[in-house]
Amino acid sequence: MTEHAARRQAHQEDRRTDRELVYAARDGDMLAFDALFYRYRDGIFRLGLAITKDPSAAEEIAVDTFTRAHRALARLEPEGSLRPWLYRVAVNLSYNRRPRKGVIISPLEDSANDTFQSEERSPSVLAEQAEMRRIVLAAVDTLGPKHRIVVVLHYMNGLNLAEIAQVVDCPIGTVKSRLHYALRRLRTHLSAHPEFGIEPMSFLAPSAKRTVAPVVEPLPGEPQ
Amino acid sequence: MRLFPVACRAAEQKMTDLFTGELHPRERLELEAHADGCARCNAALRDLTTISFALDRAYAPLRARGTLLSPARVRLAARVEPQSTVPWWRAGFVGRLSEATMALGFAALVLGGSLDLAVKPVHEVVPTAVAPSIIRDYFRVQPPADDAPSVRWVRFQLRAIGAIAPVAGFSVNGGPEVDLIEDDSLTAGPR
């Protein structure tokens, strides 16, 4: 193991909390800041990659996010984890960065092929799954920014509703509502693809019609 | 206008908690019991489960990705950030005073040639040698003013009237012609 790898592993196994690391970095301990960097580097990179679909842009977003964190060390007061603050900065940077026109980027499909080649599946199955993945991600792209970021943070970064609420700075109920709306929109969008087996939504299904119970009992002999 | 029972609306709201893993087991049983008896909620639960599973599978490759970014890149980016671009005249009284002091010092250095402002006593001031001057050296190597044609004409007239002695003749040693008898008061030019 090289010296650099050993140092990185030491940073990753740092048991100190984010608050302790922030205070140590504020006092000039750059190794503490490096530990924070290694702790959240991949998550921020994936978040930027999910939004921008550009690996180089995602790396720049990660660097910019930690640069801002370094500049804001004096006023950072993390209660528990620094992750919501970092993710909020990364989300803002990602949405401020427009995708370059004329550039075809498919980092997700490339990595998907690598993943499924290890499972030794047939080419037809791989192609079918890649096509379904492309359809799902295209459907997510049709969502608005507010709903899309909730989907990305939950299904890609694995954040729960409370953490998402901290990232997007809104109540948990709002996050739940946005996620519910996003799933309904995805259901409508994906119902056009029969390979998913999703039925078209019918708001007035027979079972959903309001059934009003008779108020007055019918008289004997009266037709019901 | 959407018309469906209140129980269906409550079940639909619980579905989001089911997918986020934040639904209490008892409420999950209630939701499943309602879905068993309601075709609409049953279809919605089945479809949203499919979508949730598809989203999880779609982002699975992305979750396996990482980056090899180094913290040195962050340090470099944080260091090369430009500092405050406040102009000097807006940098406060201290900034203005320092800038004015530096400007005055530079002007004194250029105009005075020296910043030796120490005042010495009079008895310690000794005359120093005259500084070399190119102009003074130029006039020093010039021939004396009596070689001018006007002086030669005056000297010729004086010889003619006998005021001064005639010229002795050519130099014997081959040197330049020298007037042996010459009145310094007449030949001395202005220096």
Contacts between the chains, C-beta under 8 A, distances in Angstrom:
chain1	res1	chain2	res2	distance
A	30	B	71	8.0
A	30	B	75	7.1
A	33	B	71	7.0
A	33	B	74	7.9
A	34	B	71	4.4
A	37	B	69	7.9
A	37	B	71	4.4
A	37	B	74	6.3
A	38	B	71	7.4
A	41	B	66	7.9
A	41	B	67	6.3
A	41	B	69	5.8
A	42	B	65	7.7
A	42	B	66	4.5
A	42	B	67	6.2
A	45	B	65	7.4
A	45	B	66	7.0
A	45	B	67	4.2
A	45	B	69	7.1
A	46	B	62	5.7
A	46	B	63	6.7
A	46	B	65	6.1
A	49	B	62	6.4
A	49	B	65	6.8
A	50	B	59	7.1
A	50	B	62	5.9
A	55	B	67	8.0
A	58	B	67	7.4
A	59	B	67	5.9
A	59	B	69	5.8
A	62	B	67	6.6
A	62	B	69	5.8
A	63	B	69	6.7
A	63	B	73	5.4
A	63	B	74	5.7
A	63	B	77	5.5
A	64	B	77	7.4
A	66	B	71	7.6
A	66	B	74	4.4
A	67	B	74	5.7
A	67	B	77	4.5
A	67	B	78	5.0
A	67	B	81	7.3
A	70	B	74	6.4
A	70	B	75	7.7
A	70	B	78	4.4
A	71	B	78	6.5
A	71	B	81	7.5
A	107	B	65	7.7
A	108	B	58	7.9
A	108	B	61	6.0
A	108	B	62	5.9
A	111	B	61	4.3
A	111	B	62	6.9
A	111	B	64	6.8
A	111	B	65	5.6
A	112	B	61	4.2
A	114	B	61	7.7
A	115	B	60	7.0
A	115	B	61	4.9
A	115	B	64	6.2
A	129	B	57	7.6
A	132	B	54	6.7
A	132	B	57	7.8
A	132	B	58	7.8
A	133	B	57	6.8
A	133	B	58	4.6
A	133	B	61	7.8
A	136	B	54	4.9
A	136	B	55	6.2
A	136	B	57	7.8
A	136	B	58	4.2
A	137	B	58	5.5
A	140	B	55	7.4
A	140	B	58	7.8
A	151	B	55	6.7
A	152	B	59	7.7
A	154	B	20	6.6
A	155	B	52	7.8
A	155	B	55	4.4
A	155	B	56	5.8
A	155	B	58	7.8
A	155	B	59	5.1
A	156	B	59	4.1
A	156	B	62	5.7
A	156	B	63	6.4
A	158	B	63	7.7
A	160	B	20	6.4
A	160	B	21	7.5
A	160	B	22	6.8
A	161	B	20	5.7
A	161	B	22	6.4
A	176	B	13	7.9
A	176	B	16	5.3
A	176	B	17	7.3
A	176	B	20	7.8
A	179	B	16	5.5
A	179	B	19	7.9
A	179	B	20	7.1
A	180	B	12	7.5
A	180	B	13	7.0
A	180	B	15	7.4
A	180	B	16	4.4
A	183	B	15	7.9
A	183	B	16	7.1
A	183	B	19	7.3
A	183	B	48	5.3
A	183	B	51	5.9
A	183	B	52	7.1
A	186	B	51	5.1
A	186	B	55	7.6
A	187	B	44	7.8
A	187	B	47	5.2
A	187	B	48	6.4
A	187	B	51	5.8
A	190	B	51	6.4
A	190	B	54	7.5
A	191	B	47	7.7
A	196	B	50	6.1
A	196	B	51	7.8
A	196	B	54	6.8
A	197	B	50	6.7
A	198	B	47	4.6
A	198	B	50	6.2
A	198	B	51	7.2
A	199	B	43	5.5
A	199	B	47	6.5
A	202	B	40	7.7
A	203	B	2	5.4
A	203	B	4	7.9
A	204	B	2	7.9
A	204	B	3	6.8
A	205	B	39	6.7
A	205	B	40	4.6
A	205	B	43	7.9
A	206	B	39	7.9
A	207	B	38	5.8
A	207	B	39	4.4
A	207	B	40	4.9
A	208	B	3	6.9
A	208	B	4	3.8
A	208	B	5	7.5
A	208	B	8	6.4
A	208	B	38	7.9
A	208	B	40	4.5
A	209	B	3	6.1
A	209	B	4	7.4
A	210	B	3	4.7
A	210	B	4	7.0
A	210	B	5	6.7
